[in-house]
Amino acid sequence: MQNNKIQTKRFQPKFHVKNGDTVMVIAGSNKGKSGVIKEIITDKYTAVISDVNMVKKHVKPTNNSQGGIVEIEAPINLSNLMVIDPKSKVPTRVRRSKIDGKNVRVSVKTGEIIK
């Protein structure tokens, strides 16, 4: 007998990146490019970054759009991204620490709090 229930996660995962972070791609064909995170897809562990990983998509014409070949951003795995330090402007790892009773993200290189 199969269990047909959809399993939900008990806790929402905490990632090292958030929407609006400036990140750099550290692996893959887009290595070295940087941009701002537009959207994070939590169940697939990926993120869409502005003007990075552009792919061509064939779109059918509708009442609103003409259709044709358009370029869109494709998602990139979160393991291939590093947050850019707000102070030194270089990629850094992120550490979580408790400051004033709040969990905040802290840059490993400079110790600066990442908003």
DRENDO-1510 file (C-alpha; in Angstrom, 1 decimal, always signed):
<recs>
REC; n; res; u; v; w
REC; 1; MET; +0.0; +0.0; +0.0 .
REC; 2; GLN; +1.4; +3.4; -1.0 .
REC; 3; ASN; +1.2; +6.5; +1.0 .
REC; 4; ASN; -0.2; +9.2; -1.4 .
REC; 5; LYS; +0.2; +12.1; +1.1 .
REC; 6; ILE; +2.4; +15.0; +0.1 .
REC; 7; GLN; +5.1; +15.4; +2.7 .
REC; 8; THR; +5.7; +18.9; +4.0 .
REC; 9; LYS; +8.8; +20.0; +5.7 .
REC; 10; ARG; +8.6; +20.6; +9.4 .
REC; 11; PHE; +10.8; +23.7; +9.5 .
REC; 12; GLN; +11.5; +26.2; +6.8 .
REC; 13; PRO; +15.2; +25.9; +5.8 .
REC; 14; LYS; +17.6; +28.8; +6.5 .
REC; 15; PHE; +19.8; +29.7; +3.6 .
REC; 16; HIS; +23.0; +31.7; +3.4 .
REC; 17; VAL; +21.3; +34.0; +0.9 .
REC; 18; LYS; +18.1; +36.1; +0.8 .
REC; 19; ASN; +16.1; +38.0; -1.8 .
REC; 20; GLY; +17.9; +41.2; -2.6 .
REC; 21; ASP; +21.4; +40.0; -1.7 .
REC; 22; THR; +24.2; +40.7; -4.1 .
REC; 23; VAL; +25.9; +37.4; -5.0 .
REC; 24; MET; +28.7; +36.0; -7.2 .
REC; 25; VAL; +28.5; +32.7; -9.1 .
REC; 26; ILE; +31.5; +30.6; -8.1 .
REC; 27; ALA; +31.0; +27.5; -10.3 .
REC; 28; GLY; +29.6; +26.6; -13.7 .
REC; 29; SER; +29.5; +28.4; -17.1 .
REC; 30; ASN; +28.6; +31.7; -15.4 .
REC; 31; LYS; +31.5; +31.7; -13.0 .
REC; 32; GLY; +32.6; +35.2; -11.9 .
REC; 33; LYS; +29.4; +36.9; -12.8 .
REC; 34; SER; +27.5; +38.8; -10.1 .
REC; 35; GLY; +24.0; +40.1; -9.6 .
REC; 36; VAL; +21.1; +40.6; -7.3 .
REC; 37; ILE; +18.8; +37.7; -6.2 .
REC; 38; LYS; +15.3; +38.2; -7.6 .
REC; 39; GLU; +13.7; +35.0; -6.2 .
REC; 40; ILE; +14.7; +31.9; -4.2 .
REC; 41; ILE; +13.0; +28.6; -5.0 .
REC; 42; THR; +13.2; +26.8; -1.6 .
REC; 43; ASP; +12.0; +23.4; -2.6 .
REC; 44; LYS; +14.5; +23.1; -5.4 .
REC; 45; TYR; +17.3; +24.9; -3.5 .
REC; 46; THR; +17.9; +27.3; -6.4 .
REC; 47; ALA; +17.8; +31.1; -7.0 .
REC; 48; VAL; +17.1; +33.4; -9.9 .
REC; 49; ILE; +19.7; +36.2; -10.3 .
REC; 50; SER; +19.2; +39.3; -12.4 .
REC; 51; ASP; +21.1; +39.2; -15.7 .
REC; 52; VAL; +22.9; +35.9; -14.9 .
REC; 53; ASN; +22.4; +32.5; -16.5 .
REC; 54; MET; +20.3; +33.9; -19.4 .
REC; 55; VAL; +18.6; +31.3; -21.6 .
REC; 56; LYS; +16.4; +31.6; -24.7 .
REC; 57; LYS; +12.8; +30.5; -24.4 .
REC; 58; HIS; +10.3; +30.1; -27.2 .
REC; 59; VAL; +7.0; +31.8; -26.3 .
REC; 60; LYS; +3.7; +31.3; -28.0 .
REC; 61; PRO; +1.8; +34.4; -29.0 .
REC; 62; THR; -1.1; +35.4; -26.7 .
REC; 63; ASN; -3.5; +38.3; -26.6 .
REC; 64; ASN; -1.0; +40.3; -24.4 .
REC; 65; SER; +2.3; +39.4; -26.0 .
REC; 66; GLN; +3.6; +38.9; -29.6 .
REC; 67; GLY; +5.5; +35.7; -28.9 .
REC; 68; GLY; +8.8; +34.7; -30.3 .
REC; 69; ILE; +12.2; +34.0; -28.7 .
REC; 70; VAL; +12.8; +35.8; -25.4 .
REC; 71; GLU; +15.7; +35.7; -23.0 .
REC; 72; ILE; +15.0; +34.9; -19.4 .
REC; 73; GLU; +17.1; +34.2; -16.3 .
REC; 74; ALA; +17.3; +30.5; -15.4 .
REC; 75; PRO; +17.7; +29.3; -11.7 .
REC; 76; ILE; +21.2; +28.5; -10.3 .
REC; 77; ASN; +21.8; +26.1; -7.4 .
REC; 78; LEU; +22.5; +27.9; -4.1 .
REC; 79; SER; +25.6; +25.9; -3.6 .
REC; 80; ASN; +27.2; +27.8; -6.5 .
REC; 81; LEU; +26.6; +31.2; -5.0 .
REC; 82; MET; +28.6; +33.3; -2.5 .
REC; 83; VAL; +27.4; +36.5; -0.9 .
REC; 84; ILE; +29.4; +39.6; -1.7 .
REC; 85; ASP; +30.6; +41.3; +1.4 .
REC; 86; PRO; +29.0; +44.8; +1.8 .
REC; 87; LYS; +32.2; +46.3; +3.2 .
REC; 88; SER; +35.1; +44.9; +1.1 .
REC; 89; LYS; +33.0; +44.0; -2.0 .
REC; 90; VAL; +34.5; +40.5; -2.3 .
REC; 91; PRO; +32.7; +37.1; -2.0 .
REC; 92; THR; +32.6; +35.7; +1.5 .
REC; 93; ARG; +31.1; +32.8; +3.5 .
REC; 94; VAL; +28.3; +33.6; +5.9 .
REC; 95; ARG; +28.2; +32.7; +9.6 .
REC; 96; ARG; +25.1; +33.0; +11.8 .
REC; 97; SER; +25.5; +34.5; +15.2 .
REC; 98; LYS; +23.3; +35.9; +17.9 .
REC; 99; ILE; +23.6; +39.6; +18.5 .
REC; 100; ASP; +21.3; +41.4; +20.9 .
REC; 101; GLY; +19.0; +38.3; +21.1 .
REC; 102; LYS; +18.6; +38.2; +17.3 .
REC; 103; ASN; +20.1; +35.7; +14.8 .
REC; 104; VAL; +21.9; +37.7; +12.2 .
REC; 105; ARG; +24.1; +36.8; +9.2 .
REC; 106; VAL; +27.8; +37.8; +9.6 .
REC; 107; SER; +30.5; +38.0; +7.0 .
REC; 108; VAL; +33.4; +35.6; +7.8 .
REC; 109; LYS; +36.0; +37.8; +6.1 .
REC; 110; THR; +35.2; +41.2; +7.8 .
REC; 111; GLY; +32.8; +40.4; +10.6 .
REC; 112; GLU; +30.3; +42.8; +9.1 .
REC; 113; ILE; +26.6; +42.2; +9.6 .
REC; 114; ILE; +24.8; +41.3; +6.4 .
REC; 115; LYS; +21.4; +42.9; +6.2 .
</recs>
